[in-house]
């Protein structure tokens, strides 16, 4: 699945979660005709549009680019990405022989996680 398909699937899901497409448009601050063009594939959902819709609908930045099949918990954390970030940090610490405290490790994991999503 490419980025356009992922964004389209997420947009359709988000729009359908509202009472109506008109309600979603009001929340997302887009025109209904534009939403229709996006949903019908007449226009691609570009980077600027994706981030704007996320911002206006109070979704996490970059969430439109994450396949909806990926598990995200109630805190907006993608458990699969977090697991990979932890594994990566553990690998680097272990292979380099670094000594880091728990707080420092948690901060590094948070930074890596943010870069991965």
C-alpha positions in Angstrom: 0.0 0.0 0.0 1.5 3.4 -1.0 1.3 6.6 0.9 -1.7 7.9 -1.2 -3.7 4.8 -0.5 -2.9 4.9 3.2 -3.9 8.6 3.5 -7.1 8.0 1.5 -8.1 5.1 3.7 -7.5 7.1 6.9 -9.3 10.1 5.5 -12.3 8.0 4.6 -12.3 6.4 8.1 -12.0 9.7 9.9 -14.7 11.3 7.7 -17.1 8.4 8.4 -16.5 8.6 12.1 -18.2 12.0 12.2 -22.0 12.4 12.1 -21.7 13.5 8.5 -19.2 14.4 5.9 -20.3 18.0 6.3 -19.5 17.8 10.0 -16.1 16.4 9.2 -15.5 19.2 6.6 -16.3 21.8 9.2 -14.0 20.2 11.7 -11.2 19.8 9.2 -11.8 23.2 7.7 -12.1 22.0 4.1 -14.8 22.4 1.6 -17.2 19.5 1.0 -16.4 19.5 -2.7 -12.7 19.2 -1.9 -13.4 16.2 0.5 -15.4 14.6 -2.3 -12.5 15.0 -4.8 -10.0 13.5 -2.3 -12.3 10.6 -1.4 -13.0 9.9 -5.1 -9.4 9.9 -6.0 -9.6 12.9 -8.2 -7.0 14.6 -6.1 -4.1 13.1 -4.1 -3.7 14.0 -0.4 -0.4 15.8 -0.3 1.8 16.4 2.6 0.4 19.9 3.3 -3.2 18.7 3.2 -2.5 15.7 5.3 -0.8 17.7 8.1 -3.5 20.4 7.9 -6.3 17.9 8.3 -4.5 16.2 11.2 -4.0 19.6 12.9 -7.6 20.7 12.5 -9.1 17.4 13.5 -6.6 17.2 16.5 -5.0 14.0 15.3 -1.4 13.2 16.0 1.0 14.7 13.4 1.8 12.0 10.9 -1.1 9.8 11.8 -2.7 10.0 8.4 0.5 8.3 7.1 0.1 5.3 9.4 -1.9 2.3 8.1 -5.0 2.0 10.2 -4.3 -1.7 10.7 -1.3 -0.8 12.8 -2.3 -0.9 16.5 -2.4 2.4 18.2 -3.4 2.5 21.9 -5.7 5.0 23.6 -2.7 7.3 24.2 -2.0 7.6 20.5 1.1 5.3 20.8 1.8 2.9 18.0 3.0 -0.2 19.9 4.7 -1.8 16.9 6.8 1.4 16.3 7.5 1.8 20.0 8.7 -1.8 20.2 11.1 -1.2 17.2 12.4 2.0 18.8 13.1 0.2 22.1 14.9 -2.7 20.2 16.9 -0.2 18.2 18.0 1.7 21.3 18.8 -1.5 23.2 20.9 -2.7 20.2 22.9 0.5 20.0 23.5 0.7 23.8 24.6 -3.0 23.9 26.7 -3.0 20.7 28.5 0.2 21.7 28.9 -0.6 25.3 27.2 2.6 26.5 26.0 3.1 30.0 22.8 5.1 30.3 20.4 5.6 33.1 16.7 4.8 32.8 15.6 8.4 32.4 18.2 9.0 29.7 17.2 5.8 27.9 13.6 6.7 28.0 14.4 10.1 26.5 16.4 8.5 23.7 13.6 6.0 23.0 11.1 8.9 22.8 13.3 10.8 20.3 13.7 7.7 18.1 10.0 6.9 18.3 9.1 10.5 17.2 11.5 10.2 14.2 10.1 6.8 13.2 6.4 7.9 13.0 
